[in-house]
Amino acid sequence: MSISLHDITVGTYRQVLGATAGFLEKGKQHCEQQGIALDDLVNYQLAEDMFPFRFQVLSVVHHSIDVLESLDSGVFGPPSGPMDQSYAQLQEMVQESLAALEKWSPEKVNQFEGKDMAFQMRDIKIPFTAENFVLSFSHPNLFFHAATTYDVLRLKGAPIGKIDFLGQMRIKQ
């Protein structure tokens, strides 16, 4: 059996977005119990030269549902738009992205196989095929930002573990 573009995108996005939704909820409950202000948390940075927690969650969304939209257009760029979301709004964005995956059928996604795709930022344009863009650019970013989100919550003491990060695995039935 071969693996399709739909398998490596929608299947992976369901797993990572689902896991992110889960550890965001556990993180929220922990912060509320411990008196940690969620407004402070969304602005928290692991290091001075890193984007804040809010950007990490936005990037999980961006490197999932926004990638599918970009496969259609053939161009993907950095996240844009408002960057002032509350914790609750970030949770809502993750849930909306999970729901939006339902409109991406195998037929719709697999039609992008072999299609030209580019990452573009200002005057930088990096060419890919759709598959290589997803596997060598987008997935590493998706996992990085999901792990950073998870790590901030762990640093703040949220009771989450590796199984929370893994999410719903695609096990043999």
Residue, then its C-alpha position, 0 to 999 in steps of 0.5 A: m500500500s502506498i501512502s497518499l498526500h491525504d494520508i500525510t496531511v489530513g491524517t497527521y493534522r488530525q493527530v497533531l491538532g487533536a493532541t494540541a487541543g487536548f493539552l491546551e485544555k489540560g493546560k487551561q485547567h491547570c493554570e486556572q487551578q494554580g492561579i496562572a493568568l492565561d493572558d500572561l501565558v499567551n505572551y510567554q516566551l521560552a527564550e528572548d529570541m523566540f516567538p511567544f506561546r500565542f505564535q506557537v499555537l497559531s503556527v500549529v494551525h498555520h502548518s495544518i489547515d493553512v497548508l491545505e489551502s496553500l497546496d491549492s494556490g501553490v504558495f505558502g508564506p509565514p502566518s499573517g493577520p492578528m496576533d493578539q488572540s486570548y487563550a480561549q481564542l487559540q483553543e477555538m482556532v484549533q477546534e475550528s481547524l480540526a473541524a475544517l479538515e472534514k472538507w478535505s477529501p482524499e480526492k481533493v487533496n491527492q489531486f495536488e500530488g506532484k504539483d509545484m509549491a513554493f514557500q515565499m517570504r518577501d523576496i525569498k521563494i523556495p520551490f518544492t513539489a507538494e509532497n516535499f513541501v509537506l514532508s521537509f518544510s511544513h511537518p518539521n514546523l508543525f511538530f516544532h510549534a506543537a512541541t514548543t506549545y507543549d513544552v511551555l505548558r509543561l514548564k508551567g507545571a501542566p500535568i501532561g505527558k508524552i501520550d498527550f503529545l502523541g494524540q490519537m495514533r493511527i493504530k492497526q484495527 
